[in-house]
């Protein structure tokens, strides 16, 4: 039985005949509900029901429609596979939904391309066809609730609601105290994605084995020749990161089993001196000495990986004292006089400056406003990525390097002009800065406005609040926690404060549960009327502000909150 976008079963309804007639919010809600049921079944140990729910999800119209929309709206939507096909128009997208069938499905070989790496080498990338991408996206919806429920708590890469900053903050928690471990095993898995054992994946990944086996054995086309794939999961597939994550999950439990007895109270968990932090296939393990990491920890890791067809790179895996410092995820961790400092890694900083210089040199003929439009998103993205650590001096140094590059760019543009003229034309006073690189943009109404370069040193350093390690975005019980994190994130952004202000004015400043005023003294929480985990939209129409106690009452008692009528002030 297939499931229509309005929750009906049987043949697809008339409303869904057109791509534009699909009710996306209802489709998302149906998929979210099935994913939440999968989580409950896993927690109850009912793996037979998990399999049945996965089968129901992958055969539902709603999931198929969302899968097609994902692959036709992401960054790779204009990159075709070996068949050269792209789904670019609504009729073709609607037709593609009906083509996502498990019966008779056979994936086509992957298209092999190469992308440059930082070290000058090339990384192979395998591109599936649009249909194969959509099938992977479809089955990922059924697999991801399983992977999130069974994942290692210390894993942060390629997981929803988690980011690099969470992994960095965990490292800080493990290494910053006076009694923290003083040594780190910097582990590097040799060609992780390319060498994962197919038999292990087929035996341990809870999804349709036939389809998974076909993906793994599809092979790839390079220079007109077909090459088989006997191991590994292709880099470029939508589902590949989750497969790799699931292959590496379990390492934390393996370490816990081997090192719990060395702690004075085994009932409280394994030795806190041996801890894992993993982001995809990059991970570190802490220890009390070089000898412990080399003779005790490393053999456990090697044995764990060998069962999955993987091994550590001998040349890149090493034991490092925290006082010497180590690089991890683009950050440098080092202890000075007992204090842990985390800074942007020198390699990452120099690579970014190099890319900015190349961008400026490549745009010699561009106007100042055009150059600013190219530079600002990159500078802002880099600065915000590193704003949670000790980056103030790094940001100032970066601004200085960019100023020198832009000054040379300005002189090159006007070789016959003096420095004072160049300064007056390009480096204006803006805010508290006297030398802000600026350009002029003509608006649609013909009025000129100034655009200004974004400076990294203007970004305030804010400590990141690490996500709780056992949270699950597919579990309804964590909805209140995610809403609270969203509220805190909104407070930290100007756009977020505007949205909070709009909701507050829309409610006339009162809580819909108790009708009392919401003030800075009472505090507030951001509540989704239709929970996001069940498909609720993250829009102002689906959100209200509640007192913290009222919010807890709503979730504990299962109360229904109605959206208040918009007031004139909130319109």
C-alpha positions in Angstrom: 0.0 0.0 0.0 1.3 3.5 -0.8 0.6 6.5 1.3 -0.8 9.7 -0.2 0.4 13.1 0.8 -2.8 13.7 2.9 -2.4 10.5 4.8 -4.6 8.3 2.5 -3.6 4.8 1.4 -4.1 3.2 -1.9 -3.7 5.0 -5.3 -2.2 8.5 -5.4 -5.0 11.1 -5.0 -6.0 13.5 -7.7 -4.5 16.5 -5.8 -1.0 14.9 -6.1 -1.1 14.5 -9.9 0.8 17.8 -10.2 4.1 18.5 -8.5 2.8 21.8 -7.3 -0.2 20.2 -5.7 1.8 18.1 -3.2 1.2 19.2 0.4 4.8 19.3 1.6 4.1 20.1 5.2 1.7 17.1 5.6 4.2 14.9 3.7 6.9 16.0 6.1 4.7 15.4 9.1 3.9 11.8 8.0 7.6 11.0 7.5 8.5 12.5 10.9 5.9 10.5 12.6 7.1 7.2 11.1 10.7 8.1 12.1 9.6 8.8 15.7 7.8 5.4 15.7 11.1 3.8 14.5 12.9 5.3 17.4 10.4 4.0 19.9 10.6 0.5 18.4 14.4 0.5 18.7 14.2 1.7 22.3 11.8 -1.2 23.0 14.1 -3.7 21.3 11.4 -4.6 18.7 13.7 -4.9 15.6 11.0 -6.7 13.7 8.7 -3.7 14.0 11.7 -1.4 13.1 12.0 -3.3 9.8 8.3 -3.1 9.1 8.2 0.6 9.8 11.2 1.2 7.5 9.5 -0.7 4.8 6.3 1.3 5.3 8.3 4.6 5.1 10.3 3.8 2.0 7.2 2.8 0.1 5.2 5.9 1.2 4.3 8.6 -1.4 5.3 11.3 1.1 8.9 10.0 1.6 9.4 9.5 -2.1 8.2 13.0 -2.8 10.6 14.4 -0.2 13.5 12.4 -1.5 12.9 13.8 -5.0 12.7 17.3 -3.7 15.9 16.9 -1.8 18.0 15.8 -4.8 16.5 18.4 -7.1 17.0 21.3 -4.7 20.5 20.6 -3.2 23.8 21.9 -4.6 24.3 18.8 -6.8 21.1 19.2 -8.7 22.9 20.3 -11.8 25.4 17.5 -11.7 24.3 14.4 -13.7 25.4 10.8 -13.4 26.5 8.4 -16.1 23.1 8.7 -17.8 23.4 12.5 -18.2 19.8 13.0 -16.9 18.7 15.9 -14.7 15.3 16.4 -13.1 14.8 20.1 -13.8 11.1 20.6 -14.5 8.0 19.9 -12.3 6.5 17.2 -14.6 9.8 15.3 -14.6 10.0 15.6 -10.8 6.5 14.3 -10.4 7.2 11.4 -12.7 10.3 10.6 -10.7 8.3 10.0 -7.6 6.5 7.0 -9.3 9.8 5.6 -10.5 11.2 5.1 -7.0 10.2 1.5 -6.6 12.3 -1.3 -4.9 10.9 -4.0 -7.2 13.1 -4.3 -10.3 15.4 -1.5 -9.2 19.0 -1.8 -10.3 21.4 1.1 -9.7 23.7 2.3 -12.5 27.5 2.7 -12.2 28.8 5.8 -10.6 30.5 8.6 -12.6 34.1 9.0 -11.3 35.5 12.6 -11.1 38.4 14.0 -9.1 38.5 17.1 -6.9 41.7 18.8 -5.7 42.8 18.4 -2.0 44.7 20.9 0.1 48.0 18.9 -0.2 47.9 19.1 -4.0 46.6 15.5 -4.5 43.2 14.6 -5.9 40.2 13.0 -4.1 38.0 10.6 -6.1 34.3 11.5 -6.1 31.7 9.1 -7.3 28.5 10.7 -8.7 25.3 8.6 -8.8 22.5 9.2 -11.2 19.5 11.3 -10.1 17.4 8.2 -9.6 20.0 6.5 -7.5 20.5 9.7 -5.4 16.8 9.8 -4.8 16.7 6.2 -3.8 19.5 6.8 -1.4 17.8 9.8 0.1 14.6 7.7 0.5 16.3 4.9 2.4 18.3 7.4 4.4 15.0 8.6 5.9 14.4 5.1 7.2 18.0 4.5 8.3 18.9 7.7 10.0 16.5 7.3 13.0 18.3 4.0 13.6 21.8 5.4 13.3 21.0 8.4 15.6 19.4 6.1 18.3 22.4 3.7 18.3 25.2 6.2 17.7 28.2 6.7 20.0 27.5 9.8 22.2 31.0 11.1 21.4 30.4 11.1 17.6 29.7 14.5 16.1 30.3 14.3 12.3 27.6 14.0 9.6 24.9 13.9 12.3 21.9 16.2 12.5 21.9 18.9 15.2 25.7 18.4 15.8 28.6 20.4 14.5 32.4 20.8 14.8 32.0 23.2 17.7 30.4 20.4 19.8 33.4 18.2 19.2 35.8 21.0 20.1 33.9 21.8 23.3 34.0 18.1 24.3 37.8 18.2 23.8 38.0 21.3 26.0 36.0 19.5 28.7 38.3 16.4 28.6 41.6 18.3 28.6 41.2 21.6 30.4 41.1 20.4 34.0 44.2 20.1 36.2 43.7 16.3 36.5 42.9 15.8 32.8 44.9 13.3 30.7 48.1 14.7 29.4 48.4 12.6 26.2 46.4 12.2 23.0 46.4 9.5 20.4 45.9 11.3 17.0 44.3 8.6 14.9 44.1 8.6 11.1 42.2 5.9 9.3 43.8 4.9 6.0 41.3 5.6 3.2 38.3 5.0 5.5 35.5 5.5 2.9 37.4 3.4 0.3 38.1 0.4 2.4 35.1 -0.4 4.6 34.3 -4.1 4.2 31.2 -4.8 2.2 30.4 -8.0 4.1 30.5 -6.2 7.4 28.1 -3.5 6.1 25.6 -6.1 4.7 25.6 -8.0 8.0 25.3 -5.0 10.4 23.4 -2.2 8.6 19.7 -2.5 9.3 18.2 -1.8 5.9 17.1 -3.7 2.8 20.2 -5.9 2.0 19.5 -6.3 -1.7 19.4 -2.6 -2.3 22.5 -2.0 -0.1 24.4 -4.7 -1.9 23.6 -3.3 -5.3 24.8 0.2 -4.3 28.1 -1.3 -2.9 28.7 -3.4 -6.0 27.6 -0.9 -8.7 31.1 0.0 -9.8 32.1 3.2 -11.5 32.8 4.5 -15.0 36.1 6.3 -15.6 37.3 7.3 -19.0 34.6 5.1 -20.6 35.6 2.0 -18.8 33.7 0.2 -16.0 35.6 -0.7 -12.8 34.2 -2.9 -10.1 34.0 -1.9 -6.4 35.0 -4.7 -4.1 35.3 -2.6 -0.9 34.4 0.8 0.5 31.4 3.1 0.3 31.6 5.8 -2.5 32.4 9.4 -1.5 29.6 11.3 -3.2 26.6 9.2 -2.2 24.0 10.7 0.0 23.9 7.7 2.3 27.7 7.1 2.4 28.4 9.3 5.5 25.8 7.5 7.6 27.1 4.1 6.5 30.6 5.1 7.5 29.4 6.5 10.8 27.6 3.3 11.6 30.7 1.3 10.8 32.7 3.3 13.3 30.0 3.4 16.0 30.8 1.1 18.8 34.4 2.1 19.4 33.5 4.1 22.5 31.8 0.9 24.0 34.9 -1.1 23.0 37.1 1.2 24.9 34.7 1.2 27.9 34.8 -2.6 28.0 38.6 -2.6 28.1 39.4 0.2 30.5 36.5 0.2 33.0 38.4 -2.0 35.5 41.2 0.5 35.8 38.9 3.0 37.5 38.3 2.8 41.3 34.6 2.6 40.8 33.7 0.6 37.7 30.0 1.1 38.2 30.4 4.8 37.4 31.7 4.1 33.9 35.1 3.6 32.2 38.3 5.3 33.1 37.9 9.0 32.5 41.6 9.2 31.3 40.7 7.2 28.2 38.0 9.0 26.2 37.1 9.2 22.6 36.1 12.2 20.5 35.2 11.4 16.9 34.1 13.5 13.9 33.4 11.2 11.0 36.7 9.3 10.4 38.8 11.8 12.4 39.2 11.0 16.0 41.4 11.4 19.1 41.7 9.3 22.2 43.0 10.7 25.5 45.3 8.8 27.8 47.6 9.2 30.8 50.9 8.3 29.0 52.4 7.5 25.7 52.9 3.9 26.8 49.2 3.5 27.7 48.1 4.8 24.3 50.7 2.8 22.3 50.6 -0.5 24.2 47.0 -0.7 25.5 44.7 1.7 23.6 46.1 1.4 20.0 45.8 -2.4 19.9 42.1 -2.1 20.9 41.4 0.4 18.1 43.3 -1.7 15.5 41.3 -4.8 16.4 38.1 -2.9 16.2 38.9 -1.4 12.8 40.3 -4.7 11.3 36.8 -6.3 11.7 35.5 -3.6 9.4 38.3 -3.9 6.9 40.0 -0.8 8.1 43.4 0.1 9.6 45.3 3.0 11.1 47.8 4.9 9.0 51.2 4.3 10.7 52.7 7.4 9.3 49.9 9.8 10.4 48.9 8.1 13.7 50.9 9.4 16.7 50.9 10.0 20.4 51.2 13.6 21.4 51.7 15.3 24.8 49.1 18.0 25.4 51.9 20.4 26.3 53.3 20.0 22.8 49.9 20.6 21.2 48.0 18.9 18.4 45.7 19.8 15.5 42.2 18.5 15.3 39.4 19.6 13.0 41.2 22.8 12.0 42.0 23.8 15.6 45.2 23.7 17.7 44.9 22.4 21.2 47.8 23.1 23.6 48.3 23.5 27.3 50.4 26.4 28.6 51.3 26.4 32.4 48.3 24.2 33.1 45.8 26.2 31.0 44.4 24.8 27.8 44.2 27.1 24.8 42.3 26.4 21.6 43.1 28.5 18.6 42.6 28.2 14.8 45.2 25.9 13.4 48.1 27.7 11.6 47.6 25.5 8.6 43.9 26.5 8.3 44.7 30.1 8.8 47.4 30.3 6.1 45.3 28.3 3.7 42.4 30.8 4.1 44.7 33.8 3.7 46.1 32.2 0.6 42.7 31.7 -0.9 41.7 35.3 -0.2 44.9 36.6 -1.9 44.1 34.5 -4.9 40.5 35.8 -5.0 41.7 39.4 -4.8 44.3 38.9 -7.5 41.8 37.1 -9.7 39.5 40.2 -9.6 41.8 43.0 -10.6 39.2 44.5 -12.9 36.3 44.2 -10.5 34.9 47.2 -8.8 35.4 47.7 -5.0 31.7 46.8 -4.3 32.0 43.6 -6.4 35.1 42.6 -4.6 33.5 43.2 -1.2 30.6 41.1 -2.3 33.0 38.2 -3.1 35.0 38.6 0.1 32.4 39.2 2.8 30.6 35.9 2.8 33.9 34.0 3.0 35.4 36.2 5.8 32.2 36.0 7.8 31.9 32.2 7.4 35.5 31.7 8.5 35.3 34.0 11.4 32.0 32.6 12.7 33.4 29.1 12.4 36.3 30.0 14.8 34.5 32.5 17.1 34.0 29.9 19.9 37.8 29.7 20.7 40.7 32.0 21.5 40.6 33.7 18.1 40.9 37.5 18.8 44.5 37.9 17.9 44.1 35.6 14.9 41.2 37.7 13.7 43.3 40.9 14.0 46.2 39.3 12.1 43.8 38.2 9.4 42.4 41.7 9.1 45.9 43.1 8.7 46.8 40.6 5.9 43.6 41.4 4.0 44.2 45.2 4.4 47.7 44.8 2.9 46.2 42.8 0.0 43.5 45.3 -0.6 45.9 48.2 -0.4 48.1 46.6 -3.1 44.9 46.0 -5.2 44.0 49.7 -4.9 47.4 50.9 -5.9 47.4 48.5 -8.9 44.1 49.9 -10.0 45.3 53.5 -9.9 49.1 53.5 -10.5 49.1 57.3 -11.3 47.2 58.3 -8.2 48.7 59.3 -4.8 48.2 57.3 -1.6 46.0 60.1 -0.1 43.7 59.9 -3.1 43.5 56.1 -2.9 42.8 56.3 0.8 39.9 58.8 0.3 38.4 56.7 -2.5 38.6 53.2 -1.0 39.3 53.4 2.7 36.5 55.3 4.5 35.5 55.9 8.1 32.8 53.4 9.1 31.7 53.0 12.7 34.8 53.2 14.9 37.1 52.3 12.0 39.0 55.0 10.0 40.3 52.6 7.3 37.4 50.5 6.2 37.6 49.2 2.6 34.5 50.5 0.9 32.7 50.6 -2.4 29.6 52.2 -3.9 26.6 50.3 -5.0 23.7 51.8 -7.1 20.3 50.7 -5.9 17.4 50.0 -8.2 16.0 53.5 -7.6 19.3 55.0 -8.8 20.5 56.1 -5.3 24.1 55.2 -4.4 24.9 53.4 -1.1 28.2 52.4 0.4 29.2 48.8 0.9 31.9 47.9 3.4 34.3 45.1 4.0 33.5 42.7 6.9 36.3 42.5 9.4 36.9 39.3 11.3 37.9 41.2 14.5 34.3 42.6 14.7 33.1 39.1 15.5 32.7 38.6 19.3 34.1 35.5 20.9 31.3 33.5 22.3 31.7 30.1 24.0 29.7 27.4 22.4 27.1 25.5 24.5 27.8 21.8 23.7 24.8 19.7 22.8 23.9 16.9 25.2 25.5 13.7 24.0 22.4 11.5 24.2 19.9 13.8 22.4 18.1 12.4 19.4 16.4 14.8 16.9 14.0 12.0 15.9 12.8 11.3 19.5 9.7 13.4 20.6 11.0 13.5 24.2 13.8 15.9 23.2 11.5 18.4 21.5 11.6 20.8 24.4 15.4 20.7 24.6 15.8 21.5 20.9 13.3 24.4 21.2 15.3 25.8 24.1 18.5 25.6 22.1 16.7 27.4 19.2 15.6 30.2 21.5 19.2 30.7 22.8 20.5 30.7 19.3 17.9 33.2 18.2 18.9 35.5 21.1 22.5 35.6 19.8 21.6 36.8 16.3 20.0 40.1 15.2 17.6 38.2 13.0 16.6 36.0 15.8 15.9 39.0 18.1 13.6 40.4 15.4 11.7 37.2 15.2 11.3 37.0 19.0 10.2 40.6 19.0 7.6 39.9 16.3 6.2 36.9 18.3 6.1 38.9 21.5 4.2 41.8 19.8 1.9 39.3 18.0 0.9 37.9 21.4 0.5 41.3 23.0 3.3 40.4 25.3 1.3 37.7 27.1 1.8 33.9 27.5 -1.0 32.0 25.7 -1.0 29.4 28.6 -1.4 31.6 31.7 -2.2 35.0 30.0 0.4 36.7 32.1 3.0 39.1 30.7 6.3 37.8 29.3 9.2 40.0 30.4 12.9 39.9 30.8 12.4 39.0 34.4 10.1 36.1 33.7 12.1 34.8 30.8 10.5 32.9 27.9 10.8 29.7 25.8 10.2 29.2 22.1 7.5 26.6 21.6 6.4 24.9 18.3 2.7 24.3 18.2 3.2 21.3 15.9 6.4 19.7 17.1 9.3 19.8 14.6 10.1 16.2 15.2 6.6 15.4 13.9 7.0 17.6 10.9 6.1 21.0 12.3 7.4 24.0 10.4 10.1 26.3 11.9 8.0 29.4 10.9 6.4 32.2 13.0 3.0 30.7 12.2 3.9 27.5 14.1 5.7 29.2 17.0 4.6 31.0 20.2 6.5 32.4 23.2 5.7 30.8 26.6 7.0 31.2 30.1 9.6 28.6 31.0 7.3 27.0 33.6 4.3 27.1 31.2 6.5 25.5 28.5 7.5 22.6 30.8 3.8 22.2 31.8 2.8 22.0 28.2 5.3 19.2 27.5 4.8 17.2 30.7 0.9 17.3 30.5 0.7 17.1 26.7 -1.4 20.3 26.5 -2.4 21.9 23.2 -1.4 25.5 22.6 -3.4 27.7 20.2 -1.9 30.5 18.2 -3.2 33.8 19.5 -4.8 36.2 17.1 -2.3 38.7 15.7 -2.7 42.1 17.3 -2.3 45.4 15.3 1.1 45.9 17.0 2.3 42.5 15.8 1.2 42.9 12.2 
